[in-house]
Each structure stands twice: as C-alpha cells, then as structure tokens.
Amino acid sequence: MLAVYSLWRRDVVRFLRQPSRVVGALLTPVIFWFVIGSGLGTSFQSATGDGGFLPYYFPGSLALIVLFTAIFSTISIIEDRQEGFLQGVLASPAPRAAIVFGKALGSTTLAVLNGLVFLLLLPFSGLTPGPGDIVAAILCVTMLGLALSGLGIMIAWPLRSTQGFHAIMNVALVPMWLLSGALFPATGASGWVQVLMRLNPLTPAVEILRAFLTGVPAANLPAAAGTVALFALVTLSISTLLVSRPVLD
Amino acid sequence: MTRTALEVADLKHRYGERESLRGLSFSVASGDLFAMLGPNGGGKTTLFRIISTLIAPTSGTVEVFGIDVGTHPAEARKQLGVVFQSPAIDPWLTVLENLRHHGYLYGLSGAPLARGIERALERFGLTPRAGDRVGTLSGGLRRRVELAKALLPEPPLLVLDEPSSGLDPAARRELLQELRRLRDDEGTTIVLTTHLMEEAAVSDRVGILHEGRLVAIGAPGDLVANLPAHAPTLEDVFTHHTGTGLSS
C-alpha cells in the first residue's frame, strides 16, 4: 500500500508543479465541449434529437477528457524509462501490481479532477442532473479512468519513444472515442460502424454518463456498468502481467 | 567463516546476435569492495542490470546472499541498494520527497523512515538542501542524493554502475572515501562497475571484464605483482590481459 500511495502521490505532485499541465487541464474541457460542440452542433442536430447538440455532446466530452487525461498521463512511463526514474522503481522490492495500481490511481485521479472541472460547466449546458446522478457519473468516470489508465500502461510499457505512443493514440484511441457514441449516435450509422460501436468498451461508459447526466435511459445500465468494470479489470491485469514479465533485452 | 554476498555462475547474455556476457563466473565476499573494470561496451552495465534484477540473463545464475535473483527477484531486491549510471530520481520532487518515495517503495514508514532519512541527509551533507527540488541541484549533489537513496533501506549489498560518471575529480574522491567508509564502518558489501583505474585501484578485489569475459580477477596488489614487467601498474595489468588500453 505504501508503494501505491507513493506512486499515486508522485503523479499528483508532479502535475500540480507543472503550471502548463494545470492550465491545459482547465482549458481543455471548455475548448472540447463548447467550441467543438458549437461548431458541429448544426450538422448533428437532426441525429441527436430535439435537445440540441451541446447537451448530447456533454457526456461524450466528459469521456474524451477522461480518455485524454488518463492515457496521456501514462505517457510518463516512457519518459520515466528514458530519464532513468523507472529503473529505480523496478529495482525496488515493491510488488509489480502495486507499481501498476499506483500509476493507474495517479492517472485516474488526474482524469477525475479534470472531469470534475468539466462538470462545473453543467449549469451552462442546459442539463439538470440531480446530486445522485452527478455522484453516479463521477463513479463511472473513476472506473473509466482506471480502465483507460490500465490501457495506457499496456500501450506505454513496451514502447521506447513517446512518438510511438502518439501514433497509437491517433490510430486506435481517437477512433475508439469517435465510435463510442460520444459524437454521434449508433442509430443511422452504417452496419459495420454499428458493430464496432457495440464492441467498443468505451460505448457503455458513454451510455452510463449520458443516462445520468441527460436522463436518456441506457438500454441496460447494470450490463453497461459491468462492462466498464470488466474493462478496468482486464486492462489492469494485463498491465500487471506485462510489468511483472522478466525483461530479456 | 566469510559469507558470500554475490555469486555469479556461468552467466551469459545475448542482445540479438551479439553476446554481451560469455560465461561469467566470480564471487564477492561479504564486506568486500569489488570493482568490475572494463571499457565501455565490455558488458559491465549488462552485468549490473542482471544483478539489479532489471533484465534476465540468457543463461547462468546470480545469487545475492544465497538468493537467486532470477527465481526470487523480490527477495533479492530487499538485499540490494542500487545506484544507476543515469539518475533514478525525480527532478520535480524535493530531495526529501525523493528519499521518502524510495523508503515507501522499500516498505519503510513512520519513525524508522524519518530516522533513516535524517541520517541519510546528514551523512551526505544534504540537510540544508532537503527542501530543494532535485532538478535545481548540481550533478555532484544529485549523485549524493542517489547514494543517500540507495542506502536508505540499509542494504547489505550496494551495487553501483559507473558511480563517478559525471563527477569532477574532487567529488569523485569524496565518493570513493564514502564507499570505503561504508565498507569499513558498516560492513556494507560494495560492487561497482567502472572504467576508471583510480576506482579499481582502491578496491579489495578487481575483476577485468573484456568483451564479455572475465580475463583476470584478484586483489589489485596481487594482479600487479603477478606481472613480469618492471614496476607495473593496474593499467599494465589491464593491457596485459586484454591487449588493449581502457580508453580504446
């Protein structure tokens, strides 16, 4: 537990000591939701219903903020490896699961903090969720943050350059978000896109957030919540296996 | 009877087609200061990374106080203090925070950790800089933080990879004095890799590593005495066994 706490604390302290990261974290939600939402609103109006695009896009923006913050935070694994810090952690007797969980918890904390900042925009969104709904959305964001941090660790661990990480981000993670129902609903999309959206582990998270924040009911809320929890369990378990594996080169 | 701190048996390591270690075998007695001398690219860092459990060998074994680092890495790590060639400290954290972080990784907390940190700060003259971010310190001070960190859990075996890398001559002398003091006063076994004769010369025993093979091992005085040349030095011993100078 001490190792988990220490690695978690390090991530949070580093974040708070880098003003550019704090400013970025505060501005990103506004830019993503308001500017993009306002720009694309007219185009998507008919597909997203009468409530308007900005309220529809709000849960999707929240998912994007969690995705970007959690995943980009794990990029520090590559930097830590390059700068030497990681070797000190790996040569210590700290359990490998603690190393993964400490890192994932740090990334999740930053993702949740950014998510909370974004939720402050709720009064300007036209959405009126109750306090219970907001708490449920924060729990979903936390679980999603853990899942995506686990995914980020899985991607970052074998890589030796941050450029490679950005390439994977563009090729896999941005489409993952686009096909999660965050930007457009599955209804009306072509058949193969609908299949991809159904298989996408981010889709149920967006469904849950939309259910609690906009009141649009999810098809099966318990199943969606179970899928997000399973997503977290799988990514964190695979990350632990990767980190525990003896390195041969 | 003297305990064996480090036992390396028929150790081999291969990076793709290139063999970096070719059947290395040696042991280090508890309480010894042992230097593995060799040129850059000779396999020293590979050996260091295997001992510190960061990479697995292709074959062969390494035991730290009887614990196999390959089969029981977590147990072996508890016996080891590790100082890397490149800094393993976080520049965004203060000296104190780095030490505390390291202590937590080793399961230390509360009063024992606080005492350990206080002692480490005093020992390396870091108390006045405890609240400074590591990123603001000079190279020599960062090296001291590295050493303080490695010794915080009071490991019985300290392994260092090119410890004086980046240090000026005065800081290098201080470092060697500190290592000797650790050996003499606290009985810490020290294993370091180096390409510097002056570091090897002050060790109890020296191994000469050349192209992945251990070509000579013994006390510096014995290695020199066994050479037929007139008034030979450790550098002559190295040249005799490798057919090349350290700088090449």
Interface residues (C-beta under 8 A of the other chain):
Chain A: L2 A3 Y5 S6 R9 R10 V13 R14 R17 Q18 E83 G84 F85 L86 Q87 G88 V89 L90 A91 S92 P93 A94 P95 P246 V247 L248 D249
Chain B: Y15 S52 T53 L54 I55 A56 T58 G70 P73 A74 E75 R77 K78 L80 V82 F84 S86 P87 A88 I89 D90 W92 L93 E97 R100 H101 H102 Y104 L105 Y106 G107 L108 S109 K149
